Amino acid sequence: MKGFSALWLPGTDHAGIETQFVFEKKLRTEGKSRLDFKPEELFEMIKKYVNENRGGIEGQLRRLGFSLDWAREKYTLDQDVVAIVYDTFKKLFDDKLAYRAERLVNYCTFDGTSFSDLEVLSEEKEGLIYYIKYP
């Protein structure tokens, strides 16, 4: 660390959309769908699945000998982290730095979720435009 005092706080995120994709693929092999479960039940199932499978990253970092403070490891779905995220977004909203509005999103009709711009290959095509009026 070149002689400087430093803290490398280990942490992992829940990999939202990617985790959902992998978990739903697992459900399909069991002949089930996320729509077969109540949201709370599905959340707990996914959380359990992630907790059972997230050790890979930690194991890799430990084998490489990285000097992390493992006693302070954080995970994005830990209750204290979730509370901080909610508070932060509320403050951003109150300060008018984040807002809700009608916006075009990349939506996957198969997975029933949106994708970030990083996960979409865009190409221009000529075609029809459809209008859907939501209630």
C-alpha positions, 0 to 999 in steps of 0.5 A, a space after each residue: 500500500 506504498 506506506 500509506 494508511 489505507 482501508 480496503 473495505 470488502 463488499 459485494 453487490 447483489 448483481 440485481 438483474 444478472 442475479 434475477 436472470 440466473 435465478 429465473 433460469 434455475 426456477 425454469 429448470 424446476 418448472 417454475 416461474 418467479 410469478 408463482 411466488 409472492 414478492 416477499 417469498 421470492 425476495 427471500 428465495 433470491 436472498 438465500 440463493 445469493 448468500 449460498 453462492 456469493 462466497 466465490 468472490 471472497 474466496 478469490 480475494 483471500 487466495 490472492 492474499 489481498 489485505 482486507 478487513 474481513 470483519 467489516 465486510 458489507 453486502 448491498 442487501 444488508 439492512 444497514 446498507 439498504 437503510 442508507 440507500 433509501 435515505 440517500 435517494 430520499 435526500 436526492 429526491 428532496 433536493 430535486 437531484 433525482 426525480 420520477 418521470 416518464 422515460 424510455 427504458 430498455 425493457 425485456 418482455 421475456 424477463 419482465 424487467 428493464 436493462 441498463 444501456 450497458 446491457 443493450 446493443 443498439 442499432 437503428 432500424 426502420 419500422 413501425 412505432 406503436 403507442 400504448 396508453 397506460 391507465 
